[in-house]
Amino acid sequence: MITYRDANSFDIPVLVSLDKELFPYSPWSAGQYREEISAPTRLFVVALDDASRVIGYAGVFAPGGTEADVLTVGVIPQHRGQGIARALMASITKWALDQGSIAMMLEVKTDNVEAISLYESLGYAKLNVRKDYFGSGFDALVMRKELP
């Protein structure tokens, strides 16, 4: 059974390790995660397997009264297709709504067809492309979802 909880500072080493695996072109450092997780305008959520291992995570920046920014979403390959990313997105979206956010924004690699399909199914619309957003040769599709 997959469970979910807010991330904490004890999760940082695992998040850094997973980031290197899932996003080798632009992984976050321990310092970046420490700063992000401790900020009151940000929420990070983790998904845990039966052995309480982190198998997925998501983060959002929601200053309130404006657009929230999805900072990261990742699920390890062997657990994809189980609805984990969808559940993580629901959790951070609810929190952003509770903070007074009016929309959600995100950037996703233009060749990440599975993630783009998920975001479209959640109501995100494609806005534009940012060249080299994730590093040289790694373009990002910018997507937005209006919140009720």
JODABEL-V97446 format. One record per run of one state. SS is the DSSP state (~ for helix, > for strand, _ for the rest). FROM is the first residue (numbers start at 0). LEN is the number of residues. If there is no record, write none. Layout:
<<SS,FROM,LEN> <SS,FROM,LEN>>
//
This chain:
<<_,0,2> <>,2,4> <_,6,2> <~,8,14> <_,22,7> <~,29,9> <_,38,3> <>,41,7> <_,48,5> <>,53,8> <_,61,5> <>,66,9> <_,75,1> <~,76,3> <_,79,4> <~,83,15> <_,98,4> <>,102,7> <_,109,3> <~,112,9> <_,121,3> <>,124,6> <_,130,9> <>,139,7> <_,146,2>>
//
